[in-house]
Amino acid sequence: MKQRTFFLGLIIIMASSDAMAGTITNGAWAPTGCGTETVAPVVDQSSFDAYNKSVKAINEWQQKTNAYNTCLINEANADNALIVKTAQEEQRRFHAAIQKIQIDTDAAKAKLDRK
């Protein structure tokens, strides 16, 4: 039953995509606010000048990649926290409903037993 509740929470989250930082498409999660991941440059060995330019490009790429990865981790953590929060809220609601049914059932049984 807990698994059903958890998946219901996931469906609620996916239905309200404004609340999510990332998106799930064809079973793959991706961040939405991090821009595009840059392609790693190639070291050019054709000359010293070309090599120096490629090293400069690698350094710039590394800075961009670090920023992208930090953003990706932040969005993933935000989504994970939202999923957990939503699942826990749904489980609390479910347990409250079960408790209410139990109280109502016990009250009805007690009333019928008095007759």
C-alpha contacts under 8 A as a table, 3 or more apart, distances in Angstrom:
res1	aa1	res2	aa2	distance
1	M	4	R	5.12
1	M	5	T	6.32
2	K	5	T	4.98
2	K	6	F	6.09
2	K	91	Q	7.31
3	Q	6	F	5.02
3	Q	7	F	6.22
4	R	7	F	5.25
4	R	8	L	6.13
5	T	8	L	5.04
5	T	9	G	6.26
5	T	87	A	6.99
5	T	90	E	6.55
5	T	91	Q	6.27
5	T	94	F	7.81
6	F	9	G	5.10
6	F	10	L	6.38
6	F	87	A	5.19
6	F	90	E	7.61
6	F	91	Q	7.60
7	F	10	L	4.88
7	F	11	I	6.20
8	L	11	I	5.07
8	L	12	I	6.27
8	L	87	A	7.89
8	L	90	E	7.97
9	G	12	I	5.04
9	G	13	I	6.23
9	G	83	I	7.22
9	G	86	T	5.68
9	G	87	A	4.91
9	G	90	E	6.29
10	L	13	I	5.01
10	L	14	M	6.09
10	L	83	I	6.50
10	L	86	T	7.69
10	L	87	A	7.25
11	I	14	M	5.05
11	I	15	A	5.99
12	I	15	A	5.11
12	I	16	S	6.39
13	I	16	S	5.27
13	I	17	S	6.64
13	I	19	A	7.23
13	I	20	M	7.29
13	I	82	L	7.94
13	I	83	I	6.97
13	I	86	T	7.36
14	M	17	S	5.44
14	M	20	M	7.70
16	S	19	A	5.93
16	S	20	M	7.52
17	S	20	M	5.24
17	S	23	T	7.64
18	D	21	A	7.76
20	M	23	T	7.03
20	M	78	A	7.79
20	M	79	D	5.90
20	M	82	L	7.66
21	A	31	P	6.55
21	A	32	T	6.33
21	A	33	G	7.26
21	A	75	E	5.35
21	A	76	A	7.46
21	A	78	A	6.64
21	A	79	D	6.00
22	G	29	W	6.67
22	G	30	A	5.46
22	G	31	P	4.11
22	G	32	T	4.97
22	G	33	G	7.61
22	G	75	E	6.25
22	G	76	A	7.03
22	G	79	D	6.90
23	T	29	W	5.59
23	T	30	A	5.49
23	T	31	P	6.35
23	T	32	T	6.61
24	I	27	G	6.01
24	I	28	A	5.36
24	I	29	W	4.37
24	I	30	A	6.47
25	T	28	A	5.36
25	T	29	W	6.51
25	T	30	A	7.97
30	A	72	L	7.93
31	P	34	C	6.21
31	P	71	C	7.94
31	P	72	L	5.72
31	P	75	E	6.16
31	P	76	A	7.27
32	T	35	G	7.10
33	G	71	C	7.63
33	G	75	E	7.97
34	C	37	E	7.99
34	C	68	Y	5.81
34	C	71	C	5.67
34	C	72	L	6.58
35	G	68	Y	7.44
36	T	68	Y	7.91
37	E	65	T	6.95
37	E	68	Y	6.56
38	T	61	W	7.03
38	T	64	K	7.35
38	T	65	T	6.73
39	V	61	W	7.88
40	A	58	I	7.19
40	A	61	W	6.57
41	P	54	S	7.09
41	P	57	A	6.61
41	P	58	I	5.92
41	P	61	W	7.30
42	V	54	S	6.78
42	V	58	I	7.87
43	V	51	Y	6.38
43	V	54	S	5.33
43	V	55	V	6.86
44	D	47	S	7.49
44	D	50	A	5.65
44	D	51	Y	4.99
44	D	54	S	5.85
45	Q	48	F	7.31
45	Q	50	A	6.67
45	Q	51	Y	5.41
46	S	50	A	6.27
46	S	51	Y	7.09
47	S	50	A	5.11
47	S	51	Y	6.01
48	F	51	Y	5.00
48	F	52	N	6.10
49	D	52	N	5.17
49	D	53	K	6.22
50	A	53	K	5.11
50	A	54	S	6.15
51	Y	54	S	5.08
51	Y	55	V	6.20
52	N	55	V	5.09
52	N	56	K	6.22
53	K	56	K	5.06
53	K	57	A	6.17
54	S	57	A	4.87
54	S	58	I	6.08
55	V	58	I	4.95
55	V	59	N	6.25
56	K	59	N	5.16
56	K	60	E	6.33
57	A	60	E	5.12
57	A	61	W	5.99
58	I	61	W	4.93
58	I	62	Q	6.02
59	N	62	Q	5.07
59	N	63	Q	6.45
60	E	63	Q	5.26
60	E	64	K	6.35
61	W	64	K	5.10
61	W	65	T	5.92
62	Q	65	T	4.99
62	Q	66	N	6.02
63	Q	66	N	5.17
63	Q	67	A	6.31
64	K	67	A	5.15
64	K	68	Y	6.13
65	T	68	Y	4.94
65	T	69	N	6.00
66	N	69	N	5.12
66	N	70	T	6.11
67	A	70	T	5.15
67	A	71	C	6.21
68	Y	71	C	5.13
68	Y	72	L	6.07
69	N	72	L	4.89
69	N	73	I	6.11
70	T	73	I	5.22
70	T	74	N	6.21
71	C	74	N	5.07
71	C	75	E	6.16
72	L	75	E	5.22
72	L	76	A	6.06
73	I	76	A	5.05
73	I	77	N	6.03
74	N	77	N	5.15
74	N	78	A	6.15
75	E	78	A	4.99
75	E	79	D	6.14
76	A	79	D	5.12
76	A	80	N	6.06
77	N	80	N	5.03
77	N	81	A	6.05
78	A	81	A	5.17
78	A	82	L	6.18
79	D	82	L	5.06
79	D	83	I	6.11
80	N	83	I	5.11
80	N	84	V	6.20
81	A	84	V	5.18
81	A	85	K	6.05
82	L	85	K	5.04
82	L	86	T	5.97
83	I	86	T	5.20
83	I	87	A	6.01
84	V	87	A	5.14
84	V	88	Q	6.03
85	K	88	Q	5.19
85	K	89	E	6.15
86	T	89	E	5.11
86	T	90	E	6.12
87	A	90	E	5.10
87	A	91	Q	6.10
88	Q	91	Q	5.00
88	Q	92	R	6.13
89	E	92	R	5.09
89	E	93	R	6.20
90	E	93	R	5.07
90	E	94	F	6.11
91	Q	94	F	4.96
91	Q	95	H	6.04
92	R	95	H	5.11
92	R	96	A	6.04
93	R	96	A	5.10
93	R	97	A	6.26
94	F	97	A	5.13
94	F	98	I	6.33
95	H	98	I	5.00
95	H	99	Q	6.14
96	A	99	Q	5.06
96	A	100	K	6.15
97	A	100	K	5.10
97	A	101	I	6.20
98	I	101	I	5.11
98	I	102	Q	6.14
99	Q	102	Q	5.00
99	Q	103	I	6.16
100	K	103	I	5.11
100	K	104	D	6.07
101	I	104	D	5.07
101	I	105	T	5.90
102	Q	105	T	5.04
102	Q	106	D	6.04
103	I	106	D	5.16
103	I	107	A	6.10
104	D	107	A	5.09
104	D	108	A	6.07
105	T	108	A	5.11
105	T	109	K	6.05
106	D	109	K	5.08
106	D	110	A	6.07
107	A	110	A	5.12
107	A	111	K	6.12
108	A	111	K	5.08
108	A	112	L	6.14
109	K	112	L	5.12
109	K	113	D	5.99
110	A	113	D	5.05
110	A	114	R	6.39
111	K	114	R	5.37
111	K	115	K	7.00
112	L	115	K	5.41
